[in-house]
């Protein structure tokens, strides 16, 4: 998906008015050896023109009238004649895509004669009635936007009285024709368009060969308003704007009301979210962009209010400076993935447009570091900045944000960034017949493609970055950029149409009242210090570089002489160590205690004692990121604790967190079965004083005061056949906490041979309450729930001699982390399987620390988590070996983990309401709230959450 950020405009806000003042600022980046001289800037501008000419002329020579150039084989890409590339080919409609998309680039780059020739070719050669199925989204932003941008440029040149005097709105007529050909796609009850339409037959079957789709991406449906509204206001037909507004209205109504976020994919008929992950990259990106720009172009306050609502949610949940990580719309505190896609590079530019400069600088600097590491932005990269998807189709979003940051700050550092982009394009992507996309940024291999957006967007932003105001024939501030960088005039907000004679109909003279609804700039964007932008970038200069300083010697405050105190390493951090806490404070890292007993690590670099301490803090947070990245291979699915004694008979199943040590329950078909007994001392941190009560049973221990592995060793020494650690954080439950695993203690745990599981406080109390009521409570520890009647065979046998493990001899294993525990139906193997598939989908570094307890740490910068997943591998707060760190997230919790589920054992079907009532009567510890719920409602809750988390596991944009 090609996306681009928007530019200057008259109605912007005091924020944009501030831009004009800021352009006079001569900010010098502290990391630059010199400021770029005016002559070098001019040379780079000319180099951009030469590069554009190389790409454009090769397209015209070797590819036109085909849609795109294949630069490695020096020929045109004609759909149907080349092997299909899937959805990528939906942008091709046999309408000379690259030429149409490039029209206003020619005018902006002052290639006036070539522009006039190109307009004539489009008018005479391009046909829009081809029998071909195209993407509504791509056709709108590239072709319709290209025609409108070309029309706008033609009017400018015609008004200047020299060129284009023959022009009579032909491009506008073509745009109107194309608009009508796209309208059949909007024939849905929701108003959301079908993702594809046949240019000749619309959706008529069977000729159209489309119209059966049910899903579309949020950006696909929400990136229409600029082009469609401009078409309505230029042509006088309101139908286009009406359809685009209806689609936007529907998306707004379907936002998740608690988080105010939208999902990635939506059903166009029902409005149900198909993919519930939310971010600012692929699938959603330009929806947010168009809400804000619709306000700018159309003057509709409602769009600004919607954007501000979404933006606040983005900054609360998705922005984790300098990262932008997808989250789940229903559980926005949980990351939906551990990687980012390249399309989010537009977002700093949008933040500049809004006037939120600091996070724009932070994210852009991170992206620049990734670019320097790989020469280009990989199509996707991980939170520790490794390549996730290695392709790079010459996307322009990073260049776009670079241009807008330079425009806002005047900092010549961004000219150097632009120079790097130019050098990399010429060094790595330039080929004899144009510029070729990168197939793999790691190897430098090419792909035989040069997308139209490369000419439409990349060269616009690079040229404007280095050009002086006099180098452009018109004032860019009078126009707004669409997501494809096409230029639309801002006067569209104050008058509806222009007639054929270019006379404005109903023109409204601008006065001060026209600016009353602009965004107020309530803060000074930059202090008087011209190095403001550099002071922000400096904090992130080593965030990507794997060779960032790892010195063991840290400098003392003052920085004159190296100190003798060792730099605090993330793996050694203990949340209950006062010296460590003092070091964190000096580094600007603070601990926020969460309600469930965990702590969140947050770094405010500006609160560090010195610049060196701030650097140490960033290094510490980066090490936390590295710790988390090593956990992903060790994540285990949730386990089950099933109460099988009378009167539960296997109906009550609690989801438990696994351990990275001890017996692996998935290797024991029948699980480990036994009566439960409480350890003395209850925390299990010393040799047990009641071994006679523990021998042959499953030991219950309270979390806290020592390592999980130490608890396991003490229980095993007393003769326990298994162990359950119960969280001591009052009220903690799977409803509010994600699943986690228990890790080892940083040394070999091969000596631990009993299975260990973790239950949150609320779930653990179910077992404790049952013990108070029935004394003898038998449970089964297993990888998934077994038949609900398995306890009836011998539930009356209370002799400890009969209590043996039902599987093979325990084997050694390793583990620690936080697990979401809740009651779930043992009948649904599908749900269990789904749970195991989901546990790697999200990780958030949130240390579970209650005074002296800590299991995992949430690293953050400026109150936002910076990475997903780290472990403090002890029950006491010691961050130990990398492999001890882990958080595993399963499917989401239900509202009450005390709810029990029934099933028919012979058929494996869902339990009936009557079965639930019988079970509730026999289980006094089941809440009254649960009694009112049916199995169907429980399974419905689970299914929704499982589906959502399964979506997180799909590595696809």
Secondary structure, 3 states (H helix, E strand, C coil): CCCCCCCCCCCCEHHHHHHHHHCCCCCCCCCCCCCCCHHHHHHHHHHHHHHHHHHHHHHHHHCCCCCEEECCCCEEECECCECCCHHHHHHCCCCCHHHHHHHHHHHHCCCHHHHHHHHHHHHHHCCCCCCCEEEHHHHHHHHHHHHHHHHHHHHHHHHCCCCCCCCCCHHHHHHHHHHHHHHHHHCCCCCCCCCEEECCCECCCCCCCCCCCCEEEHHHHHCCHHHHHHHHHHHCCCHHHHHHHHHHHHHHHCCECCCCECCCEEECCCCCEEECEECCCCCCHHHHHHHHHHHHHHCCHHHHHHHHHHHHHHHHHHEECCEECCEECCCCCCECCCEEEHHHHHHHHHHHHHCCHHHHHHHHHHHHHHHHHHCCCCCEEECCCCEEECCECCCCHHHHHHHHHHHHHCCCHHHHHHHHHHHHHHHHHEECCEECEEEECCCCEEECCECHHHHHHHHHHHHHHHCCHHHCCCCHHHEEECCCCCEEEHHHHCCCEECCCCCEECCCCCCHHHHCCCECCCCCCCCCCCCHHHHHHHHHCCCCCCCCCCCCEEECCCCCCEEEEECCCHHHCECCCHHHHHHHHHCCEEEEECCCCCEEEEECHHHCCCHHHHHHHHHHHHHHHHHHHCCHHHCCCCEEEEECCCCCCCCEEEEEECECECCCHHHCCCCEEEEEEECCCCCCCCCCCCHHHHCCCEEEEECCCCCHHHHHHHHHHCCCCEEEEECCCCCCCCCCCCCCEECCCCCCCCCCCCEEEEECHHHHHHHHHHHHHHCCCEEEEECCCCCCCCCCCCCCCCCHHHCCCCCCCCCCCECCECCCCCECCCCCHHHHHHHHHHCCCCCCCCECCCCCCCCCCEEEECCEECCCCCCCCCCCCECCCHHHCCCCCCCCCCCCCCCCCCEECCCCEECCHHHHHHHHHHCCCCCHHHHCCCHHHHHHHHHHHHHHHHHHCCCCC
